[in-house]
């Protein structure tokens, strides 16, 4: 058992049996790699943004009214 000194008290770590039980119960302390998102999925998410849709709609209205420079 590991013993840590230097704190306000002496702390004793888990025993090997307790570690095995915790590993069975919770699994190992590992991070799972994130799934990479597809480029087209990212573009679709951007296109569904309300502000982006608003800007596209207003630019179409200005273009249809004959003032594409605005």
N, C-alpha and C positions, 0 to 999 in steps of 0.2 A: 504494500500500500504506500502510496506517495504521501509525504507529509510536507506541508508548506509552512515555513516559518516567516516571520517578518510582518504578519498582520496583527490585529488586536488579539487574536487567539490562534491556536494551532488548528489547522484544518487537515483532515485526512480524506484522501480521494476514495473513489469506488474500488471495491475489490474486483478481482478478475471475474468472479461469478456475476456480480452486479453489472459489469460491463457487458458480458455476454447476454444477459437478460435484456438490457437496454438496446443492444444491437438487434436482437430478435424482435423486440417490440416496436422500435422506431426506425431501424435500418442504420446504415452507416452515415457518418457526417460528410456527405458528398453533395455537391451541386450538380444538378442535371443540366446538360448543355441546352441552350435555348434553340428552338427550331427557327431556322432562317426563313423569313417571309419572302414570298415570290415578288418580283418586281411589279408584275401586273396587279397583284393584290394591293401593293402599296399605292399604285396609281389609282386604283378603284377607290381606296379609302380617301385619297386626296380629292377625287372628283365628287365624292359624296358630302364634302364639307359644306355647310350652309353658306359661309361667307364666299367661298369659291363660286357656288351656284349663283349667288346674288350678283357677284361681279360679272359673270358670264351673261346673265340675263340683262343686266343694265347695258353692257357693251353691245349686245344684240339689238336692244331697243334704240340706242344711239345710232348704230349702223343703219337700221331700217328707217330711221327718221332722216337720214341723209347727212349726218354729222359724224363721220367716222373718226375725225381728228380728236373729238372730245372723248 
